[in-house]
Amino acid sequence: MSDPTSAPPGWYDDGRGQQRYWDGTQWTEHTAPLPGAQDATRPYDSAALGADSSPGSSPYAETTPFAGLPTSGPAAAGGAPPADHPGYAAYGGAPGAPGVPPEPGGPNVLGIVALVIAAIGFVFACIPFVQVVGLILLPIAFVLAIIALFLKGRKWPAITGLILSVVGGIIGTIVFAVAALGVFGQIVDSGVIQDEIDRQLEEEFGEPTGPASEEPGEEAGEGQVLEFGQTMVWSNGVSMTVSGPEPFTPSDISAGDDQAVNLVFTLTIQNDSGENVQPVVFSQLSSGGTEASRIFDVGAEGGQVGIPPTTAILPGSSITWNEAWSVADPDSLTMQTAPSFEYEDVIFTNVPR
């Protein structure tokens, strides 16, 4: 009789230290103590369980498990095991019951911190000329996320921060490389390298080697000093205006506001030439003989400040942006700037001449 389904109805040891009734088809929920372990205060009602109640019969007549019949585990019982059985967890027992794992841990604070730092670093890594901020924050976020993975609590903030830090590092490196190549190309196109070579040759051999090629308008700004609010126009029709300084209040996520007064300037480049202008702006500002600190603030009211434009300016178009600075003396300001390396710098100031 190797087929378990052919076993006759009766009581069998279910492998849990008790007997369970087999109705000939499946295990039932009815159980009873093994022979010699029945509680005398709880008489066994065989009729209620469908057992043979004729004189001389006993619910314990068959005490040996039937050969080949499943005798243990939830499958043998035909349903969920008792709540005090270790297998109860497999049937979705309530949290806290024996064998049921505890509720998941609370928030992972370090993972959340890593995610926030990674998000801020990712934003900076995508902005040309300020990738250095992102490339500093992203490795920090990466290390914190790795540590957070080994701490108790939910893991998704740490995993998300880890992914952001890796992706941000890749994007930041690419953006930095593209920006660096663009700046180098501007320098080459402007003839600065050739001018330096010609100067060295002239010093070496004592005679000029010929004039360097000049881009339109590069001579027009040389030595020019204007007041804030005035407009510098180069010979090819490109012009630049720097507004007068206005008070500036940095946001909580700004960087660079480390001096006495914070100011913001509005810069505009107008392209009235016949060719596209690729802006590469590196402004410098001094205040009372002290170098001012540039403020980068992506959370500033009204939009980010401190990020120079990188989009080409088409003929007849203009571009405007804000630069914020932290200065020592707002009444003694001198800014040196230009639309790109192709143009000589012009000076804007509020110092009386």
Phi, psi and chi 1 to 4 in degrees:
 res  aa     phi    psi   chi1   chi2   chi3   chi4
   1 MET       -   75.0  -63.9  175.9   63.3      -
   2 SER   -86.1  -13.8   60.0      -      -      -
   3 ASP   -85.5  116.9 -177.1    2.1      -      -
   4 PRO   -60.0  -30.0  -21.6   32.1      -      -
   5 THR   -73.0   -9.9   60.2      -      -      -
   6 SER   -91.7    0.1   63.3      -      -      -
   7 ALA   -68.0  137.9      -      -      -      -
   8 PRO   -72.5  157.7   28.9  -37.4      -      -
   9 PRO   -57.4  145.3  -21.4   32.9      -      -
  10 GLY   165.2 -176.9      -      -      -      -
  11 TRP   -99.9  131.2  -68.9   89.9      -      -
  12 TYR  -136.4  152.9  -59.3   93.0      -      -
  13 ASP   -67.7  120.4 -174.2  -15.6      -      -
  14 ASP   -90.3    8.0   66.0   -0.3      -      -
  15 GLY    84.3    5.5      -      -      -      -
  16 ARG  -116.7   19.3  -54.2 -177.2 -164.5  174.4
  17 GLY    81.2   23.7      -      -      -      -
  18 GLN  -153.7  169.6   63.2 -176.8   -0.3      -
  19 GLN  -100.8  148.3  -67.7 -171.3  111.5      -
  20 ARG  -132.8  145.9 -172.8  176.6  -64.2  -86.1
  21 TYR   -86.3  126.8 -169.0   74.2      -      -
  22 TRP   -99.9  117.9  173.0 -100.0      -      -
  23 ASP   -88.2   11.4   64.4    5.1      -      -
  24 GLY    97.8  -17.2      -      -      -      -
  25 THR  -122.6  -42.2  -57.0      -      -      -
  26 GLN  -154.0  165.8   63.4 -179.9   -0.3      -
  27 TRP   -71.2  143.5  -69.3  103.6      -      -
  28 THR  -102.6  177.2   68.9      -      -      -
  29 GLU   -83.7   -1.2   72.6  -83.1   12.6      -
  30 HIS   -83.0  129.8  -53.0  -57.6      -      -
  31 THR  -129.9  164.7   60.4      -      -      -
  32 ALA  -154.9  156.1      -      -      -      -
  33 PRO   -64.6  156.3  -18.0   30.7      -      -
  34 LEU   -65.8  158.3  -70.2  171.6      -      -
  35 PRO   -53.6  133.2  -25.5   33.4      -      -
  36 GLY    88.5   -4.7      -      -      -      -
  37 ALA  -120.0   11.5      -      -      -      -
  38 GLN   -71.9  139.3 -177.8  175.4   -1.4      -
  39 ASP   -74.9  119.1 -173.2  -10.0      -      -
  40 ALA   -65.0  -22.3      -      -      -      -
  41 THR   -83.2   -7.3   62.8      -      -      -
  42 ARG  -126.8   82.4  -61.1  175.0   61.6 -172.1
  43 PRO   -59.0  146.0   21.9  -32.8      -      -
  44 TYR   -85.8  127.8  176.1   68.2      -      -
  45 ASP  -100.8   94.6 -175.2   -1.5      -      -
  46 SER   -71.4  -31.2   60.3      -      -      -
  47 ALA   -64.5  -36.5      -      -      -      -
  48 ALA   -67.3  -22.6      -      -      -      -
  49 LEU  -100.2    3.3  -57.0  179.6      -      -
  50 GLY    81.6   14.8      -      -      -      -
  51 ALA   -83.5  167.3      -      -      -      -
  52 ASP   -72.4  116.2 -176.5    4.9      -      -
  53 SER  -105.0   16.3   58.0      -      -      -
  54 SER   -68.6  157.8   58.9      -      -      -
  55 PRO   -56.1  133.4  -24.4   33.9      -      -
  56 GLY    92.2  -12.8      -      -      -      -
  57 SER   -82.7  158.6   64.6      -      -      -
  58 SER  -143.1  139.1  169.1      -      -      -
  59 PRO   -65.9  -11.3   25.1  -34.4      -      -
  60 TYR  -109.8   21.9  -50.7  117.3      -      -
  61 ALA   -65.3  -33.5      -      -      -      -
  62 GLU  -112.7  106.7  -60.0  176.3   75.0      -
  63 THR  -111.4   -8.5   59.9      -      -      -
  64 THR   -98.8  129.2  -56.9      -      -      -
  65 PRO   -55.9  141.2  -22.1   32.0      -      -
  66 PHE   -71.7  136.6 -171.3   79.3      -      -
  67 ALA   -59.8  130.4      -      -      -      -
  68 GLY    84.6   -6.0      -      -      -      -
  69 LEU   -84.6  136.0 -153.8   60.1      -      -
  70 PRO   -61.1  130.1   21.0  -31.1      -      -
  71 THR  -119.2   -1.2   58.8      -      -      -
  72 SER  -154.8  165.4   62.8      -      -      -
  73 GLY    88.1  162.5      -      -      -      -
  74 PRO   -58.8  -35.1  -23.0   32.4      -      -
  75 ALA   -65.3  -35.4      -      -      -      -
  76 ALA   -67.9  -31.8      -      -      -      -
  77 ALA   -78.7  -16.8      -      -      -      -
  78 GLY    73.8   18.4      -      -      -      -
  79 GLY   177.7 -169.2      -      -      -      -
  80 ALA   -70.0  140.9      -      -      -      -
  81 PRO   -73.1  169.4   26.8  -33.9      -      -
  82 PRO   -60.4  158.1  -19.8   30.0      -      -
  83 ALA   -64.6  -23.4      -      -      -      -
  84 ASP   -91.5    9.6   60.2   -8.0      -      -
  85 HIS   -96.3  141.5 -168.6  -85.2      -      -
  86 PRO   -57.1  -28.1  -24.5   33.5      -      -
  87 GLY   -73.8   -4.7      -      -      -      -
  88 TYR   -59.8  -30.9 -176.4   59.4      -      -
  89 ALA   -62.4  -34.8      -      -      -      -
  90 ALA   -66.7  -17.9      -      -      -      -
  91 TYR  -103.7   23.0  -77.4   81.1      -      -
  92 GLY    74.5   39.3      -      -      -      -
  93 GLY   -61.8  160.2      -      -      -      -
  94 ALA   -67.9  144.5      -      -      -      -
  95 PRO   -56.2  136.1  -24.4   34.2      -      -
  96 GLY    98.5  -18.3      -      -      -      -
  97 ALA   -72.2  159.5      -      -      -      -
  98 PRO   -58.1  133.2  -24.1   33.5      -      -
  99 GLY    84.2   -3.7      -      -      -      -
 100 VAL  -100.5  128.1  179.7      -      -      -
 101 PRO   -65.8  153.7   23.3  -33.0      -      -
 102 PRO   -69.2  168.2   26.3  -34.9      -      -
 103 GLU   -61.7  151.8  -70.4  -74.5   -4.3      -
 104 PRO   -56.1  155.3  -23.1   32.5      -      -
 105 GLY   -67.3  169.0      -      -      -      -
 106 GLY   -76.4 -167.6      -      -      -      -
 107 PRO   -65.8  144.4   22.2  -32.3      -      -
 108 ASN   -93.5  100.3 -170.4  -35.0      -      -
 109 VAL   -60.7  -44.1  177.4      -      -      -
 110 LEU   -64.3  -35.4 -171.8   60.6      -      -
 111 GLY   -64.9  -39.2      -      -      -      -
 112 ILE   -66.3  -41.4  -65.0  174.2      -      -
 113 VAL   -61.0  -44.1  171.8      -      -      -
 114 ALA   -61.6  -39.4      -      -      -      -
 115 LEU   -65.2  -42.7  176.4   56.8      -      -
 116 VAL   -64.3  -47.1  171.8      -      -      -
 117 ILE   -62.3  -40.7  -64.3  176.8      -      -
 118 ALA   -64.1  -38.8      -      -      -      -
 119 ALA   -64.9  -44.2      -      -      -      -
 120 ILE   -65.4  -43.7  -63.7  174.9      -      -
 121 GLY   -62.5  -36.6      -      -      -      -
 122 PHE   -62.3  -42.4 -175.5   89.6      -      -
 123 VAL   -62.0  -48.6  171.7      -      -      -
 124 PHE   -64.7  -35.4  -84.1  101.5      -      -
 125 ALA   -65.2  -22.7      -      -      -      -
 126 CYS   -90.1   -3.9  -62.9      -      -      -
 127 ILE  -103.9  122.1  -58.1  174.1      -      -
 128 PRO   -58.5  146.6  -21.9   32.6      -      -
 129 PHE    72.5   -6.1  -56.0  108.1      -      -
 130 VAL  -125.9   19.3  -66.7      -      -      -
 131 GLN   -60.9  -23.4  -69.9   94.9   -9.6      -
 132 VAL   -59.2  -34.2   61.9      -      -      -
 133 VAL   -65.5  -46.5  178.1      -      -      -
 134 GLY   -65.0  -38.5      -      -      -      -
 135 LEU   -72.6  -11.9  -64.0  178.6      -      -
 136 ILE   -88.0  -42.5  -69.3  174.3      -      -
 137 LEU   -72.7  -37.6  -65.7  177.6      -      -
 138 LEU   -63.9  -43.8  -69.8  173.5      -      -
 139 PRO   -62.5  -34.7  -23.9   34.7      -      -
 140 ILE   -63.0  -46.1  -63.7  174.8      -      -
 141 ALA   -62.0  -37.7      -      -      -      -
 142 PHE   -61.5  -46.5 -179.5   84.7      -      -
 143 VAL   -65.2  -44.5  173.4      -      -      -
 144 LEU   -63.0  -38.9  -66.5  179.1      -      -
 145 ALA   -64.8  -40.2      -      -      -      -
 146 ILE   -61.5  -45.0  -68.6  -67.8      -      -
 147 ILE   -63.6  -41.5  -62.6  173.9      -      -
 148 ALA   -63.7  -27.6      -      -      -      -
 149 LEU   -64.3  -23.4  -72.3  175.2      -      -
 150 PHE   -96.5    2.2  -65.3   93.5      -      -
 151 LEU   -98.4  161.2  -59.5  179.8      -      -
 152 LYS   -70.3  154.9  -66.3 -178.4  178.7  179.2
 153 GLY   114.4  177.7      -      -      -      -
 154 ARG   -65.0  138.9  -62.1 -178.9  178.0   90.5
 155 LYS   -94.1  -15.9  -53.4  -63.0 -176.3 -174.9
 156 TRP   -62.7  -36.1   69.7  -97.0      -      -
 157 PRO   -62.5  -40.7  -20.2   33.6      -      -
 158 ALA   -66.5  -40.9      -      -      -      -
 159 ILE   -65.3  -43.4  -64.7  173.6      -      -
 160 THR   -64.1  -43.2  -54.0      -      -      -
 161 GLY   -62.6  -37.2      -      -      -      -
 162 LEU   -63.3  -44.7 -172.4   64.6      -      -
 163 ILE   -65.0  -44.8  -65.1  173.3      -      -
 164 LEU   -60.8  -40.9  -88.7 -179.8      -      -
 165 SER   -66.2  -38.2   61.7      -      -      -
 166 VAL   -70.2  -48.9  172.9      -      -      -
 167 VAL   -63.6  -42.1  174.9      -      -      -
 168 GLY   -61.9  -39.1      -      -      -      -
 169 GLY   -63.0  -40.2      -      -      -      -
 170 ILE   -65.8  -47.4  -64.0  172.9      -      -
 171 ILE   -64.0  -43.1  -67.2  177.4      -      -
 172 GLY   -60.5  -39.8      -      -      -      -
 173 THR   -64.7  -41.7  -57.7      -      -      -
 174 ILE   -64.9  -46.5  -65.6  173.8      -      -
 175 VAL   -62.1  -41.6  173.6      -      -      -
 176 PHE   -61.7  -43.4  177.9   80.8      -      -
 177 ALA   -63.9  -42.3      -      -      -      -
 178 VAL   -64.5  -44.4  171.4      -      -      -
 179 ALA   -64.2  -41.5      -      -      -      -
 180 ALA   -63.8  -41.2      -      -      -      -
 181 LEU   -64.2  -37.8  -72.3  175.0      -      -
 182 GLY   -64.6  -42.6      -      -      -      -
 183 VAL   -64.7  -43.6  170.7      -      -      -
 184 PHE   -61.8  -40.0 -177.9   76.0      -      -
 185 GLY   -63.7  -38.1      -      -      -      -
 186 GLN   -64.3  -40.3  -70.1  -73.5  -24.5      -
 187 ILE   -64.0  -43.8  -65.4  174.3      -      -
 188 VAL   -63.7  -45.3  172.1      -      -      -
 189 ASP   -65.2  -30.3  -67.7  -18.5      -      -
 190 SER   -78.3  -11.6   65.2      -      -      -
 191 GLY    83.7    9.9      -      -      -      -
 192 VAL   -62.6  -42.8  172.1      -      -      -
 193 ILE   -64.3  -42.7  -64.6  178.1      -      -
 194 GLN   -64.1  -39.5 -175.6   61.9   48.5      -
 195 ASP   -59.4  -42.0  -70.6  -14.9      -      -
 196 GLU   -66.7  -39.3 -179.5   62.5   21.3      -
 197 ILE   -63.2  -44.7  -66.4  174.6      -      -
 198 ASP   -62.6  -37.6  -68.8  -17.5      -      -
 199 ARG   -65.2  -43.3 -174.6 -174.6   64.1   80.0
 200 GLN   -66.5  -38.1  -67.3 -178.5    5.8      -
 201 LEU   -65.4  -37.4  -70.8  174.5      -      -
 202 GLU   -65.9  -40.8 -177.3  177.4  -10.0      -
 203 GLU   -66.4  -33.8  -68.7  178.0   -6.3      -
 204 GLU   -75.6  -43.1 -179.7   71.9   20.5      -
 205 PHE  -106.6   -6.9  -62.6  102.7      -      -
 206 GLY    79.9   11.1      -      -      -      -
 207 GLU  -146.4  147.9   58.1 -177.7   23.6      -
 208 PRO   -67.6  148.2   24.6  -32.7      -      -
 209 THR   -96.8    3.3   59.8      -      -      -
 210 GLY   118.4  154.4      -      -      -      -
 211 PRO   -69.3  141.4   26.4  -33.4      -      -
 212 ALA   -73.6  151.4      -      -      -      -
 213 SER   -65.7  138.7   59.0      -      -      -
 214 GLU  -115.1  135.3  -65.4 -176.3   -8.8      -
 215 GLU   -83.0  150.7  -67.1  -66.9  -25.4      -
 216 PRO   -55.3  129.6  -22.5   31.8      -      -
 217 GLY    89.7   -6.5      -      -      -      -
 218 GLU   -70.7  -22.2   73.1  173.2    1.9      -
 219 GLU   -85.0  -15.0   76.8  -74.9   -8.9      -
 220 ALA   -72.1  -29.2      -      -      -      -
 221 GLY   -94.1   -3.9      -      -      -      -
 222 GLU   -64.6  124.3 -174.0  174.0    3.2      -
 223 GLY    77.5    3.2      -      -      -      -
 224 GLN   -76.8  135.5  -66.3  -70.9  -29.5      -
 225 VAL  -126.6  120.9  178.7      -      -      -
 226 LEU  -123.4  162.7  -56.5  176.5      -      -
 227 GLU   -86.8  154.6  -64.2 -180.0    2.9      -
 228 PHE   -58.3  136.0  -72.0  112.6      -      -
 229 GLY   100.2  -19.5      -      -      -      -
 230 GLN   -83.6  168.9  -67.1 -177.3  -29.7      -
 231 THR  -120.2  131.9  -59.6      -      -      -
 232 MET   -97.9  127.8  176.0   63.8 -155.3      -
 233 VAL  -116.6  122.1 -178.9      -      -      -
 234 TRP   -85.1  166.7  -77.3  -95.3      -      -
 235 SER   -66.5  -20.6   59.7      -      -      -
 236 ASN   -90.8    5.7   64.7  -15.5      -      -
 237 GLY    98.1   -5.8      -      -      -      -
 238 VAL   -79.5  134.5  174.5      -      -      -
 239 SER  -129.9  159.6   61.0      -      -      -
 240 MET  -144.0  136.6 -173.4  173.2 -170.8      -
 241 THR  -128.1  137.0  -54.5      -      -      -
 242 VAL  -121.0  119.7  178.8      -      -      -
 243 SER   -71.1  168.6   72.7      -      -      -
 244 GLY   -68.8  154.8      -      -      -      -
 245 PRO   -69.3  145.1   26.1  -33.8      -      -
 246 GLU  -126.2  151.2  -62.0  -71.0  -19.2      -
 247 PRO   -60.9  146.2  -21.9   32.7      -      -
 248 PHE  -133.9  134.7  176.5   71.5      -      -
 249 THR  -111.8  109.1  -58.4      -      -      -
 250 PRO   -67.9  153.5  -15.6   30.0      -      -
 251 SER   -83.2  179.2   69.3      -      -      -
 252 ASP   -70.5  -17.8  -66.0  -23.7      -      -
 253 ILE  -107.7   19.2   60.2  173.5      -      -
 254 SER   -77.9  166.4   65.0      -      -      -
 255 ALA  -140.7  135.5      -      -      -      -
 256 GLY   110.4   -7.3      -      -      -      -
 257 ASP   -83.8   80.5   51.9  -31.2      -      -
 258 ASP  -121.3   11.2   54.4    5.6      -      -
 259 GLN  -121.2 -173.1  -61.3 -167.7   36.7      -
 260 ALA   -66.6  -42.1      -      -      -      -
 261 VAL  -129.6  140.3  179.7      -      -      -
 262 ASN  -109.0  128.3  -60.9  -40.5      -      -
 263 LEU  -129.4  157.2  -58.4  173.3      -      -
 264 VAL  -129.6  139.8   62.9      -      -      -
 265 PHE  -119.5  147.1  -59.2   82.6      -      -
 266 THR  -106.6  121.5  -59.3      -      -      -
 267 LEU  -111.1  139.6  -70.5   77.6      -      -
 268 THR  -135.3  132.8  -58.5      -      -      -
 269 ILE  -114.4  125.3  -61.5  174.6      -      -
 270 GLN  -111.1  126.6  174.9   69.8   38.9      -
 271 ASN  -103.8   98.5 -178.3   11.9      -      -
 272 ASP  -106.1   20.9  -70.1  -31.4      -      -
 273 SER   -90.4 -177.5   69.4      -      -      -
 274 GLY   -97.4    6.5      -      -      -      -
 275 GLU  -129.9  161.6  -61.4  179.3   -7.7      -
 276 ASN   -66.2  147.8  -66.3  -14.7      -      -
 277 VAL  -115.1  121.5  172.4      -      -      -
 278 GLN   -95.5  104.5  179.6   62.7   52.8      -
 279 PRO   -72.1  132.6   26.4  -32.9      -      -
 280 VAL  -136.5   90.0 -177.6      -      -      -
 281 VAL  -103.2  122.9 -177.8      -      -      -
 282 PHE  -126.0   86.9  -71.8   99.9      -      -
 283 SER   -78.3  150.2  -57.6      -      -      -
 284 GLN  -130.7  139.6  -65.4  175.8  -65.2      -
 285 LEU  -134.6  132.2 -179.4   68.2      -      -
 286 SER  -118.6  153.4   62.4      -      -      -
 287 SER  -140.6  111.3  169.0      -      -      -
 288 GLY    58.5   35.4      -      -      -      -
 289 GLY    82.1    4.3      -      -      -      -
 290 THR  -114.9  136.3  -57.8      -      -      -
 291 GLU   -66.6  127.3 -168.9   74.1   16.7      -
 292 ALA   -78.2  159.9      -      -      -      -
 293 SER  -104.1  126.7  -59.0      -      -      -
 294 ARG   -73.6  137.9 -177.4 -170.8  -70.5  -91.8
 295 ILE  -103.4  127.8  -61.4  174.6      -      -
 296 PHE  -107.1  125.7  -65.2  100.0      -      -
 297 ASP  -148.0   98.6 -167.4   -7.5      -      -
 298 VAL   -80.5  -10.7  -64.0      -      -      -
 299 GLY  -106.5   17.6      -      -      -      -
 300 ALA   -66.9  149.4      -      -      -      -
 301 GLU   -65.2  129.2 -176.8  177.4   -5.0      -
 302 GLY    90.2    1.1      -      -      -      -
 303 GLY   120.1  164.3      -      -      -      -
 304 GLN   -65.7  151.1   63.6 -176.4   16.0      -
 305 VAL  -129.1  157.2  -59.8      -      -      -
 306 GLY    92.7   -5.4      -      -      -      -
 307 ILE  -102.2  113.1  -48.4  -59.9      -      -
 308 PRO   -70.3  156.4   25.4  -33.3      -      -
 309 PRO   -73.9  152.7   28.3  -34.8      -      -
 310 THR  -129.1   -5.4   57.2      -      -      -
 311 THR   -82.2  136.7  -55.6      -      -      -
 312 ALA   -61.5  140.4      -      -      -      -
 313 ILE   -99.2  116.9  -51.7  171.5      -      -
 314 LEU   -73.6  156.1  -58.3  178.4      -      -
 315 PRO   -55.3  133.1  -26.3   35.2      -      -
 316 GLY    84.3   -1.1      -      -      -      -
 317 SER  -108.6  170.1  -59.2      -      -      -
 318 SER  -141.6  165.6   64.8      -      -      -
 319 ILE  -140.8  141.3 -169.0  167.7      -      -
 320 THR  -131.2  139.3  -60.7      -      -      -
 321 TRP  -150.0  171.2   73.9  100.0      -      -
 322 ASN  -113.8  139.7  -68.2  -33.3      -      -
 323 GLU  -122.7  128.1  -70.4 -173.5    1.4      -
 324 ALA  -108.8  142.1      -      -      -      -
 325 TRP  -136.7  148.6  -62.0   81.5      -      -
 326 SER  -105.4  121.0 -170.9      -      -      -
 327 VAL  -125.0  162.0  -56.1      -      -      -
 328 ALA   -88.7  -36.7      -      -      -      -
 329 ASP  -138.0  105.3 -176.9    2.8      -      -
 330 PRO   -68.7  -13.0   25.7  -33.9      -      -
 331 ASP   -93.2    1.7  -63.2  -36.9      -      -
 332 SER  -137.4   82.6  177.9      -      -      -
 333 LEU  -120.0  136.6  -57.5  173.0      -      -
 334 THR  -137.8  116.9  -59.7      -      -      -
 335 MET  -112.2  132.6  177.8 -179.1  -71.7      -
 336 GLN  -114.3  124.6 -178.4  174.9  -30.5      -
 337 THR  -156.8  172.2 -172.3      -      -      -
 338 ALA  -165.6  159.5      -      -      -      -
 339 PRO   -63.5  -33.7  -23.6   34.5      -      -
 340 SER  -168.5 -175.4   74.1      -      -      -
 341 PHE   -69.4  -15.1  -67.8  111.2      -      -
 342 GLU   -74.8  -10.8  -62.0 -178.6    7.3      -
 343 TYR  -120.9  139.7  -58.9   84.2      -      -
 344 GLU   -66.7  144.9  -70.7  -67.1  -26.6      -
 345 ASP   -65.0  148.9  -72.9  -12.2      -      -
 346 VAL  -121.3  151.5   61.8      -      -      -
 347 ILE  -110.3  129.0  -63.9  173.7      -      -
 348 PHE  -111.8  136.8  -65.4   89.6      -      -
 349 THR  -150.5  160.9 -176.5      -      -      -
 350 ASN  -116.2   11.1   63.2   -7.2      -      -
 351 VAL   -81.0  125.1  179.1      -      -      -
 352 PRO   -59.6  141.6  -20.9   32.3      -      -
 353 ARG  -110.3      -  -70.7  178.6  -71.5  166.6
